[in-house]
């Protein structure tokens, strides 16, 4: 379901982009990959067996409670031209946007240090490209 509040013809002159973001499969796979690598590092390391089991338990408990990568955006999201990010009714002021891994995801860093990621598979390719154009050129 496409929810764009862009009434002006060029994307870069819009004041706000509203979209509905699906949960990302890539985000889950990436989190599981990080967890598997951490467990494998403990198993392969030269630690004795007892501390290795304890460390693996800590890694698995951490993985159950937290995400290893920045929190994935899902649900209703509004991105405004002044850097305000609204996720399911909660407002965050984006201090920085990282495009380093733009072929996979975009990272938003709020002023309070919270990180959110928008994964490519959360949107259709056309929507993701429009969001990239808006973020790179529309907020200047």
C-alpha positions in Angstrom: 0.0 0.0 0.0 1.6 3.2 -1.2 1.0 6.3 1.0 2.8 9.3 -0.5 1.9 12.8 0.7 3.8 14.4 -2.2 1.4 16.7 -4.0 4.1 18.6 -5.9 5.5 17.2 -9.2 9.2 17.0 -8.3 10.1 14.7 -5.4 12.8 17.1 -4.2 10.4 20.0 -3.5 8.1 18.0 -1.2 7.8 18.9 2.5 7.2 15.4 3.8 7.2 11.8 2.6 4.7 9.4 4.3 5.0 5.7 3.7 4.1 2.3 5.0 7.1 0.1 5.6 6.9 -3.7 5.7 9.0 -5.7 8.1 12.3 -6.5 6.6 13.5 -10.0 5.9 17.0 -8.8 5.3 17.2 -7.2 8.7 16.3 -10.5 10.4 18.9 -12.4 8.3 21.6 -9.8 9.1 20.9 -10.0 12.8 21.0 -13.8 12.8 24.3 -13.7 10.8 25.9 -11.5 13.4 24.7 -13.8 16.2 26.0 -16.9 14.4 29.4 -15.3 13.8 29.6 -14.3 17.5 28.8 -17.9 18.6 31.3 -19.3 16.1 34.0 -17.0 17.3 33.4 -18.2 20.9 33.6 -21.9 19.8 36.7 -21.5 17.6 38.5 -19.3 20.1 41.2 -20.6 22.5 38.9 -20.0 25.6 38.4 -22.9 27.8 35.0 -24.7 27.5 33.3 -23.3 30.6 33.9 -19.6 29.8 32.9 -20.3 26.2 29.6 -21.7 27.2 28.9 -18.8 29.5 29.8 -16.3 26.7 27.6 -18.1 24.2 24.8 -17.9 26.8 25.3 -14.1 27.2 25.3 -13.6 23.4 22.1 -15.6 23.0 20.4 -13.7 25.9 21.5 -10.4 24.4 20.2 -11.4 21.0 16.9 -12.4 22.5 16.4 -8.9 24.1 18.1 -6.6 21.6 18.9 -6.3 18.0 22.5 -6.3 17.1 22.1 -3.9 14.2 20.1 -0.6 14.3 16.4 -1.0 14.9 14.6 -1.7 11.7 11.8 0.6 10.7 8.4 -1.0 10.1 4.9 0.4 10.0 3.9 3.9 9.2 6.8 6.3 8.8 6.9 10.0 7.9 10.1 11.7 6.9 9.9 15.5 6.8 12.3 18.0 5.1 13.4 19.5 8.4 14.9 16.1 9.5 12.0 15.0 11.6 11.3 11.3 11.6 7.9 10.0 12.8 7.6 6.3 13.4 4.3 4.9 14.6 3.4 8.2 16.3 6.8 8.7 18.0 8.8 11.7 16.7 12.6 11.7 16.4 14.8 14.5 15.1 17.3 13.0 12.7 20.8 14.5 13.2 22.5 12.4 10.5 21.5 10.1 7.7 24.1 7.4 6.5 24.0 6.3 2.9 27.2 4.1 3.1 25.2 0.9 2.6 22.4 2.5 0.6 22.2 -0.5 -1.8 21.0 -2.5 1.3 19.7 0.0 3.9 19.8 3.6 5.1 20.6 4.5 8.7 19.0 7.4 10.5 20.8 8.7 13.7 18.7 10.8 16.0 20.0 13.6 18.2 19.8 11.3 21.3 21.9 8.6 19.6 19.1 6.2 18.6 19.7 4.5 15.3 17.0 3.3 12.9 17.5 1.5 9.6 15.3 1.5 6.5 16.0 -1.7 4.6 15.6 -1.9 0.8 13.3 -4.9 0.9 10.8 -3.0 3.2 9.6 -0.9 0.2 9.2 -1.5 -3.5 12.2 -0.6 -5.6 10.4 2.5 -7.0 9.5 3.7 -3.5 13.0 3.1 -2.1 14.6 5.1 -5.0 12.2 8.0 -4.4 13.0 8.0 -0.7 16.8 8.0 -1.5 16.3 10.9 -3.9 14.2 12.8 -1.4 16.8 12.2 1.4 19.8 13.2 -0.7 18.5 16.2 -2.5 15.1 17.2 -1.0 16.4 18.2 2.4 19.0 20.7 1.3 
